[in-house]
Amino acid sequence: MSNQFISKHNDENILLSPTANAHIILIHENQFDLDTAIATYINEGLKRGQLCIYASVSLANEGYLDDFSKRITNYKENLEEGNLILIDMRPHYVNAMAGNLESYDELKEAITNIVSKDKNRSDKFIRIIGDCTTLLLQNKHLEQCIQVEQWCNQNPLEGSILCAYPKSLLNQFPINVCLSRLFNCHDIIVNSSGKLIPKFARQYMFEFKS
């Protein structure tokens, strides 16, 4: 784990100012905290003129986008102007279950092309949040979850990637036996307020202080 990540102050909201190339794991208590954290992460990026990408398997769920859009500043305008991009991760989830990550390579290439063609954006930092690995872990596809997280480490973009997991899920067997591998795929661990989780959480995995 790089010193550039663990040297941050515990009272700093990492969701507002993530470090370049940071692969962040967010541990949340409930859906409200998660929704608030996602909105904070995205809205701050939009405020700074950064490209924000929400890659989710939930986008097609009834009513989901209605609720999500209400939390995002100037949602329709940012969507139309290409500042906010929504990606349906359902096909990527299916591929990941089969251990096929070729579609992830294609997705990275597509995002890279978007950035290279966007000549008017002065801030090239990209904020990505995804929940494909969350669903993989929830459905006990443990190796596939780790595989995707490792792919993210090996294929960094100029920006930060946020992966969110519910605390209650991490305490369940057999998920709890692979937590060290999951945590080690990330550079930094935060709670839903964007605050660093103490170092011991990376070792023992079960207790998280806000």
Buried (B, 14 or more C-beta within 10 A) or exposed (E): EEEEBEEBEEEEBBBBEBBEBBBBBBBBBEEEBBBBBBBBBBBBBBEBEBBBBBBBBBBEEEEEBEEBEEBBEEBEEBBEEEBBBBBEBBEBBEBBBEEEBEBBEEBBEEBEEBBEEEEEBEEBBBBBBBBBBBBBBBEEBBEBBBBBBBBBBEEBBEBBBBBBBBBEEBEEEEBBEBBEBBBBBBBBBBBBBBBBBEEEBBEEBEEBEE
